[in-house]
Amino acid sequence: MMSNRVEILEEYRQANSQLATLKEKESATVQSTSETVQIEPRYGEEMNYLSNKCAQLDMILEAMDASED
């Protein structure tokens, strides 16, 4: 695991950015009509992976903050 806070922040930023891009792509494929829209995530697996990665990196950063207090 990386111990350098700057590296962790950078990895978090990149994962968050990728996640936002996928969410945009996903929502762009959904077109609203009068019919019921069924959304089948094209990027579901990758979005889950990135969400989990962000959550883990966030926990690491919080732990680092707490240990500095």
N, CA, C and O atoms as CSV, one atom per row, in Angstrom:
chain,resi,resn,atom,element,x,y,z
A,1,MET,N,N,0.852,-1.199,0.000
A,1,MET,CA,C,0.000,0.000,0.000
A,1,MET,C,C,0.888,1.251,0.000
A,1,MET,O,O,1.978,1.265,0.572
A,2,MET,N,N,0.398,2.265,-0.641
A,2,MET,CA,C,1.166,3.512,-0.693
A,2,MET,C,C,1.076,4.229,0.649
A,2,MET,O,O,0.018,4.278,1.275
A,3,SER,N,N,2.176,4.766,1.065
A,3,SER,CA,C,2.156,5.502,2.324
A,3,SER,C,C,2.233,7.004,2.092
A,3,SER,O,O,2.057,7.790,3.023
A,4,ASN,N,N,2.492,7.398,0.866
A,4,ASN,CA,C,2.624,8.807,0.567
A,4,ASN,C,C,1.249,9.433,0.340
A,4,ASN,O,O,0.528,9.065,-0.587
A,5,ARG,N,N,0.907,10.378,1.198
A,5,ARG,CA,C,-0.408,11.016,1.155
A,5,ARG,C,C,-0.709,11.660,-0.206
A,5,ARG,O,O,-1.835,11.582,-0.700
A,6,VAL,N,N,0.300,12.294,-0.805
A,6,VAL,CA,C,0.111,12.958,-2.099
A,6,VAL,C,C,-0.250,11.936,-3.180
A,6,VAL,O,O,-1.115,12.193,-4.018
A,7,GLU,N,N,0.421,10.770,-3.157
A,7,GLU,CA,C,0.124,9.714,-4.123
A,7,GLU,C,C,-1.292,9.184,-3.930
A,7,GLU,O,O,-2.004,8.936,-4.904
A,8,ILE,N,N,-1.695,9.014,-2.693
A,8,ILE,CA,C,-3.041,8.512,-2.399
A,8,ILE,C,C,-4.084,9.524,-2.863
A,8,ILE,O,O,-5.088,9.156,-3.472
A,9,LEU,N,N,-3.843,10.790,-2.574
A,9,LEU,CA,C,-4.770,11.839,-3.029
A,9,LEU,C,C,-4.882,11.864,-4.547
A,9,LEU,O,O,-5.974,12.036,-5.089
A,10,GLU,N,N,-3.763,11.695,-5.232
A,10,GLU,CA,C,-3.760,11.694,-6.694
A,10,GLU,C,C,-4.535,10.492,-7.235
A,10,GLU,O,O,-5.316,10.620,-8.178
A,11,GLU,N,N,-4.312,9.332,-6.634
A,11,GLU,CA,C,-5.035,8.132,-7.060
A,11,GLU,C,C,-6.535,8.291,-6.817
A,11,GLU,O,O,-7.355,7.880,-7.638
A,12,TYR,N,N,-6.879,8.892,-5.683
A,12,TYR,CA,C,-8.292,9.154,-5.357
A,12,TYR,C,C,-8.914,10.107,-6.380
A,12,TYR,O,O,-10.028,9.884,-6.854
A,13,ARG,N,N,-8.183,11.163,-6.710
A,13,ARG,CA,C,-8.672,12.143,-7.681
A,13,ARG,C,C,-8.911,11.484,-9.042
A,13,ARG,O,O,-9.932,11.729,-9.684
A,14,GLN,N,N,-7.973,10.655,-9.472
A,14,GLN,CA,C,-8.113,9.980,-10.764
A,14,GLN,C,C,-9.301,9.025,-10.778
A,14,GLN,O,O,-10.072,9.009,-11.738
A,15,ALA,N,N,-9.454,8.235,-9.727
A,15,ALA,CA,C,-10.556,7.280,-9.654
A,15,ALA,C,C,-11.895,8.010,-9.633
A,15,ALA,O,O,-12.853,7.592,-10.283
A,16,ASN,N,N,-11.948,9.104,-8.880
A,16,ASN,CA,C,-13.164,9.907,-8.794
A,16,ASN,C,C,-13.521,10.508,-10.149
A,16,ASN,O,O,-14.689,10.544,-10.537
A,17,SER,N,N,-12.505,10.977,-10.858
A,17,SER,CA,C,-12.694,11.568,-12.175
A,17,SER,C,C,-13.197,10.523,-13.172
A,17,SER,O,O,-14.109,10.798,-13.951
A,18,GLN,N,N,-12.602,9.320,-13.150
A,18,GLN,CA,C,-13.042,8.241,-14.030
A,18,GLN,C,C,-14.489,7.874,-13.734
A,18,GLN,O,O,-15.283,7.644,-14.646
A,19,LEU,N,N,-14.818,7.822,-12.450
A,19,LEU,CA,C,-16.173,7.481,-12.034
A,19,LEU,C,C,-17.170,8.515,-12.547
A,19,LEU,O,O,-18.236,8.159,-13.050
A,20,ALA,N,N,-16.829,9.777,-12.423
A,20,ALA,CA,C,-17.707,10.850,-12.903
A,20,ALA,C,C,-17.910,10.747,-14.414
A,20,ALA,O,O,-19.018,10.944,-14.912
A,21,THR,N,N,-16.835,10.438,-15.138
A,21,THR,CA,C,-16.916,10.288,-16.592
A,21,THR,C,C,-17.848,9.143,-16.967
A,21,THR,O,O,-18.681,9.280,-17.862
A,22,LEU,N,N,-17.705,8.011,-16.278
A,22,LEU,CA,C,-18.570,6.868,-16.556
A,22,LEU,C,C,-20.026,7.178,-16.249
A,22,LEU,O,O,-20.924,6.777,-16.989
A,23,LYS,N,N,-20.255,7.893,-15.154
A,23,LYS,CA,C,-21.632,8.267,-14.796
A,23,LYS,C,C,-22.242,9.160,-15.872
A,23,LYS,O,O,-23.417,9.022,-16.214
A,24,GLU,N,N,-21.432,10.076,-16.400
A,24,GLU,CA,C,-21.907,10.951,-17.481
A,24,GLU,C,C,-22.256,10.142,-18.717
A,24,GLU,O,O,-23.312,10.335,-19.321
A,25,LYS,N,N,-21.354,9.227,-19.092
A,25,LYS,CA,C,-21.596,8.381,-20.265
A,25,LYS,C,C,-22.862,7.556,-20.062
A,25,LYS,O,O,-23.679,7.413,-20.971
A,26,GLU,N,N,-23.009,7.017,-18.855
A,26,GLU,CA,C,-24.157,6.179,-18.535
A,26,GLU,C,C,-25.453,6.967,-18.670
A,26,GLU,O,O,-26.415,6.489,-19.273
A,27,SER,N,N,-25.479,8.166,-18.112
A,27,SER,CA,C,-26.709,8.961,-18.155
A,27,SER,C,C,-26.991,9.483,-19.555
A,27,SER,O,O,-28.146,9.733,-19.903
A,28,ALA,N,N,-25.946,9.650,-20.363
A,28,ALA,CA,C,-26.140,10.124,-21.734
A,28,ALA,C,C,-26.843,9.082,-22.591
A,28,ALA,O,O,-27.487,9.421,-23.584
A,29,THR,N,N,-26.719,7.803,-22.206
A,29,THR,CA,C,-27.347,6.742,-22.988
A,29,THR,C,C,-28.820,6.577,-22.641
A,29,THR,O,O,-29.557,5.910,-23.368
A,30,VAL,N,N,-29.254,7.175,-21.543
A,30,VAL,CA,C,-30.646,7.080,-21.124
A,30,VAL,C,C,-31.425,8.241,-21.734
A,30,VAL,O,O,-31.114,9.407,-21.491
A,31,GLN,N,N,-32.414,7.916,-22.505
A,31,GLN,CA,C,-33.230,8.962,-23.115
A,31,GLN,C,C,-34.614,8.919,-22.495
A,31,GLN,O,O,-35.235,7.859,-22.411
A,32,SER,N,N,-35.089,10.066,-22.067
A,32,SER,CA,C,-36.402,10.085,-21.431
A,32,SER,C,C,-37.495,10.120,-22.489
A,32,SER,O,O,-37.473,10.932,-23.413
A,33,THR,N,N,-38.432,9.231,-22.327
A,33,THR,CA,C,-39.603,9.190,-23.204
A,33,THR,C,C,-40.809,9.029,-22.303
A,33,THR,O,O,-40.677,8.971,-21.080
A,34,SER,N,N,-41.969,8.956,-22.899
A,34,SER,CA,C,-43.169,8.768,-22.094
A,34,SER,C,C,-43.253,7.328,-21.582
A,34,SER,O,O,-44.015,7.025,-20.664
A,35,GLU,N,N,-42.460,6.453,-22.191
A,35,GLU,CA,C,-42.450,5.058,-21.759
A,35,GLU,C,C,-41.531,4.899,-20.551
A,35,GLU,O,O,-40.697,5.754,-20.255
A,36,THR,N,N,-41.715,3.790,-19.879
A,36,THR,CA,C,-40.852,3.493,-18.742
A,36,THR,C,C,-39.449,3.226,-19.264
A,36,THR,O,O,-39.249,2.469,-20.213
A,37,VAL,N,N,-38.497,3.859,-18.626
A,37,VAL,CA,C,-37.112,3.681,-19.049
A,37,VAL,C,C,-36.460,2.629,-18.173
A,37,VAL,O,O,-36.455,2.727,-16.946
A,38,GLN,N,N,-35.918,1.633,-18.826
A,38,GLN,CA,C,-35.199,0.607,-18.069
A,38,GLN,C,C,-33.710,0.842,-18.270
A,38,GLN,O,O,-33.198,0.808,-19.389
A,39,ILE,N,N,-33.041,1.077,-17.169
A,39,ILE,CA,C,-31.612,1.382,-17.252
A,39,ILE,C,C,-30.810,0.117,-16.973
A,39,ILE,O,O,-30.935,-0.502,-15.917
A,40,GLU,N,N,-30.003,-0.240,-17.924
A,40,GLU,CA,C,-29.090,-1.356,-17.719
A,40,GLU,C,C,-27.686,-0.800,-17.810
A,40,GLU,O,O,-27.197,-0.488,-18.896
A,41,PRO,N,N,-27.042,-0.677,-16.663
A,41,PRO,CA,C,-25.718,-0.035,-16.646
A,41,PRO,C,C,-24.709,-0.744,-17.538
A,41,PRO,O,O,-24.424,-1.928,-17.359
A,42,ARG,N,N,-24.178,-0.007,-18.490
A,42,ARG,CA,C,-23.120,-0.533,-19.349
A,42,ARG,C,C,-21.821,-0.612,-18.573
A,42,ARG,O,O,-20.992,-1.493,-18.800
A,43,TYR,N,N,-21.661,0.313,-17.665
A,43,TYR,CA,C,-20.384,0.440,-16.958
A,43,TYR,C,C,-20.518,0.051,-15.492
A,43,TYR,O,O,-19.685,0.430,-14.668
A,44,GLY,N,N,-21.560,-0.703,-15.164
A,44,GLY,CA,C,-21.853,-1.032,-13.770
A,44,GLY,C,C,-20.694,-1.614,-12.990
A,44,GLY,O,O,-20.397,-1.174,-11.879
A,45,GLU,N,N,-20.031,-2.617,-13.583
A,45,GLU,CA,C,-18.939,-3.280,-12.881
A,45,GLU,C,C,-17.784,-2.324,-12.623
A,45,GLU,O,O,-17.239,-2.273,-11.520
A,46,GLU,N,N,-17.419,-1.570,-13.647
A,46,GLU,CA,C,-16.311,-0.620,-13.511
A,46,GLU,C,C,-16.674,0.488,-12.524
A,46,GLU,O,O,-15.831,0.931,-11.744
A,47,MET,N,N,-17.947,0.937,-12.563
A,47,MET,CA,C,-18.384,1.973,-11.630
A,47,MET,C,C,-18.341,1.458,-10.196
A,47,MET,O,O,-17.948,2.192,-9.289
A,48,ASN,N,N,-18.739,0.205,-9.979
A,48,ASN,CA,C,-18.657,-0.392,-8.644
A,48,ASN,C,C,-17.219,-0.448,-8.163
A,48,ASN,O,O,-16.917,-0.102,-7.020
A,49,TYR,N,N,-16.329,-0.891,-9.056
A,49,TYR,CA,C,-14.918,-0.989,-8.708
A,49,TYR,C,C,-14.369,0.375,-8.292
A,49,TYR,O,O,-13.702,0.499,-7.265
A,50,LEU,N,N,-14.659,1.391,-9.100
A,50,LEU,CA,C,-14.146,2.737,-8.813
A,50,LEU,C,C,-14.766,3.316,-7.541
A,50,LEU,O,O,-14.087,3.992,-6.770
A,51,SER,N,N,-16.054,3.051,-7.324
A,51,SER,CA,C,-16.707,3.520,-6.093
A,51,SER,C,C,-16.041,2.908,-4.866
A,51,SER,O,O,-15.765,3.596,-3.883
A,52,ASN,N,N,-15.788,1.596,-4.942
A,52,ASN,CA,C,-15.127,0.913,-3.822
A,52,ASN,C,C,-13.713,1.425,-3.613
A,52,ASN,O,O,-13.271,1.606,-2.478
A,53,LYS,N,N,-13.009,1.658,-4.708
A,53,LYS,CA,C,-11.639,2.162,-4.630
A,53,LYS,C,C,-11.630,3.541,-3.963
A,53,LYS,O,O,-10.801,3.808,-3.093
A,54,CYS,N,N,-12.555,4.413,-4.374
A,54,CYS,CA,C,-12.646,5.749,-3.770
A,54,CYS,C,C,-12.946,5.647,-2.278
A,54,CYS,O,O,-12.358,6.361,-1.467
A,55,ALA,N,N,-13.858,4.758,-1.930
A,55,ALA,CA,C,-14.223,4.593,-0.516
A,55,ALA,C,C,-13.016,4.116,0.300
A,55,ALA,O,O,-12.779,4.607,1.404
A,56,GLN,N,N,-12.260,3.166,-0.242
A,56,GLN,CA,C,-11.081,2.666,0.466
A,56,GLN,C,C,-10.020,3.756,0.615
A,56,GLN,O,O,-9.439,3.921,1.688
A,57,LEU,N,N,-9.774,4.487,-0.451
A,57,LEU,CA,C,-8.772,5.554,-0.390
A,57,LEU,C,C,-9.209,6.642,0.586
A,57,LEU,O,O,-8.387,7.220,1.296
A,58,ASP,N,N,-10.508,6.913,0.611
A,58,ASP,CA,C,-11.052,7.906,1.536
A,58,ASP,C,C,-10.815,7.472,2.979
A,58,ASP,O,O,-10.443,8.287,3.823
A,59,MET,N,N,-11.032,6.178,3.263
A,59,MET,CA,C,-10.800,5.648,4.620
A,59,MET,C,C,-9.335,5.768,5.008
A,59,MET,O,O,-9.010,6.114,6.144
A,60,ILE,N,N,-8.443,5.477,4.049
A,60,ILE,CA,C,-7.009,5.584,4.316
A,60,ILE,C,C,-6.647,7.032,4.653
A,60,ILE,O,O,-5.902,7.290,5.598
A,61,LEU,N,N,-7.179,7.968,3.874
A,61,LEU,CA,C,-6.886,9.386,4.111
A,61,LEU,C,C,-7.439,9.840,5.468
A,61,LEU,O,O,-6.787,10.601,6.183
A,62,GLU,N,N,-8.639,9.372,5.818
A,62,GLU,CA,C,-9.214,9.729,7.119
A,62,GLU,C,C,-8.374,9.173,8.250
A,62,GLU,O,O,-8.165,9.844,9.260
A,63,ALA,N,N,-7.887,7.939,8.086
A,63,ALA,CA,C,-7.035,7.320,9.113
A,63,ALA,C,C,-5.730,8.092,9.255
A,63,ALA,O,O,-5.222,8.271,10.363
A,64,MET,N,N,-5.184,8.554,8.116
A,64,MET,CA,C,-3.955,9.334,8.162
A,64,MET,C,C,-4.190,10.652,8.901
A,64,MET,O,O,-3.357,11.084,9.696
A,65,ASP,N,N,-5.327,11.280,8.631
A,65,ASP,CA,C,-5.681,12.522,9.321
A,65,ASP,C,C,-5.811,12.290,10.820
A,65,ASP,O,O,-5.309,13.072,11.628
A,66,ALA,N,N,-6.487,11.212,11.180
A,66,ALA,CA,C,-6.718,10.916,12.601
A,66,ALA,C,C,-5.392,10.636,13.322
A,66,ALA,O,O,-5.222,11.015,14.481
A,67,SER,N,N,-4.464,9.978,12.637
A,67,SER,CA,C,-3.187,9.654,13.285
A,67,SER,C,C,-2.316,10.887,13.457
A,67,SER,O,O,-1.392,10.890,14.270
A,68,GLU,N,N,-2.609,11.939,12.690
A,68,GLU,CA,C,-1.822,13.176,12.822
A,68,GLU,C,C,-2.286,14.030,13.998
A,68,GLU,O,O,-1.543,14.877,14.495
A,69,ASP,N,N,-3.517,13.799,14.435
A,69,ASP,CA,C,-4.069,14.597,15.549
A,69,ASP,C,C,-3.413,14.248,16.867
A,69,ASP,O,O,-3.757,14.823,17.899
